[in-house]
Amino acid sequence: MAHTISERRRQQRYKEFDPKAWREQQERPRRERLHAKRIVDLWNKRAQAGRPVSFFPTIATAITAKMPNLSSPAF
């Protein structure tokens, strides 16, 4: 019989033995979401102002930002 620990216990041990890495792992999704939101906001503002956009956010970036609808630029 294999002796494995539960996912909950594994996370507890990870937190105990390497608290800095554990905090980083917990914080990463929030930072990624904020970064994606900034990118989408920048693109929307440039497009709405009629300024040329030099990039287009990826679909994954828009979904991560929880902003799946981008404002279309005036071409």
C-alpha positions as CSV (number, residue, x, y, z in Angstrom):
1,M,0.0,0.0,0.0
2,A,1.4,3.4,-1.0
3,H,1.7,6.0,1.7
4,T,0.9,9.4,0.2
5,I,-0.1,12.6,1.9
6,S,-3.2,14.5,1.0
7,E,-3.1,17.7,-1.0
8,R,-4.0,19.7,2.0
9,R,-1.2,18.3,4.1
10,R,1.3,18.7,1.2
11,Q,0.3,22.4,1.0
12,Q,0.7,22.8,4.8
13,R,4.2,21.3,4.7
14,Y,5.1,23.5,1.7
15,K,3.9,26.5,3.7
16,E,5.9,25.5,6.8
17,F,9.2,24.6,5.0
18,D,9.3,27.4,2.5
19,P,6.9,30.3,3.5
20,K,8.4,32.8,1.1
21,A,7.8,30.5,-1.9
22,W,4.3,29.6,-0.6
23,R,3.4,33.3,-0.4
24,E,4.7,33.9,-3.9
25,Q,2.6,31.0,-5.2
26,Q,-0.5,32.4,-3.5
27,E,0.2,36.0,-4.8
28,R,1.0,35.2,-8.4
29,P,-2.5,34.9,-9.8
30,R,-3.5,38.2,-8.4
31,R,-0.4,40.0,-9.8
32,E,-1.0,38.3,-13.2
33,R,-4.6,39.5,-13.3
34,L,-3.7,43.1,-12.4
35,H,-1.0,43.1,-15.1
36,A,-3.4,41.8,-17.7
37,K,-6.0,44.4,-16.6
38,R,-3.4,47.2,-17.1
39,I,-2.6,46.0,-20.6
40,V,-6.3,45.8,-21.6
41,D,-7.0,49.2,-20.1
42,L,-4.1,50.8,-21.9
43,W,-5.3,49.3,-25.2
44,N,-8.9,50.4,-24.7
45,K,-7.8,54.0,-23.8
46,R,-5.6,54.3,-26.9
47,A,-8.3,52.8,-29.1
48,Q,-11.1,55.1,-27.8
49,A,-8.9,58.2,-28.1
50,G,-8.3,57.3,-31.8
51,R,-4.6,57.0,-31.3
52,P,-2.8,54.2,-33.2
53,V,-2.5,51.0,-31.3
54,S,0.9,49.4,-31.6
55,F,-0.2,46.1,-30.1
56,F,-3.3,43.9,-29.6
57,P,-3.9,42.1,-26.3
58,T,-4.2,38.3,-26.7
59,I,-7.4,36.5,-25.9
60,A,-5.8,34.9,-22.9
61,T,-4.8,38.4,-21.6
62,A,-8.3,39.7,-21.9
63,I,-9.8,36.6,-20.2
64,T,-7.2,36.8,-17.4
65,A,-8.1,40.5,-16.9
66,K,-11.8,39.4,-16.7
67,M,-12.4,41.8,-19.5
68,P,-13.2,39.6,-22.5
69,N,-14.7,42.5,-24.4
70,L,-12.2,44.9,-25.9
71,S,-13.3,48.3,-27.3
72,S,-12.6,48.3,-31.1
73,P,-10.3,51.0,-32.4
74,A,-11.7,53.5,-34.9
75,F,-10.1,52.4,-38.2
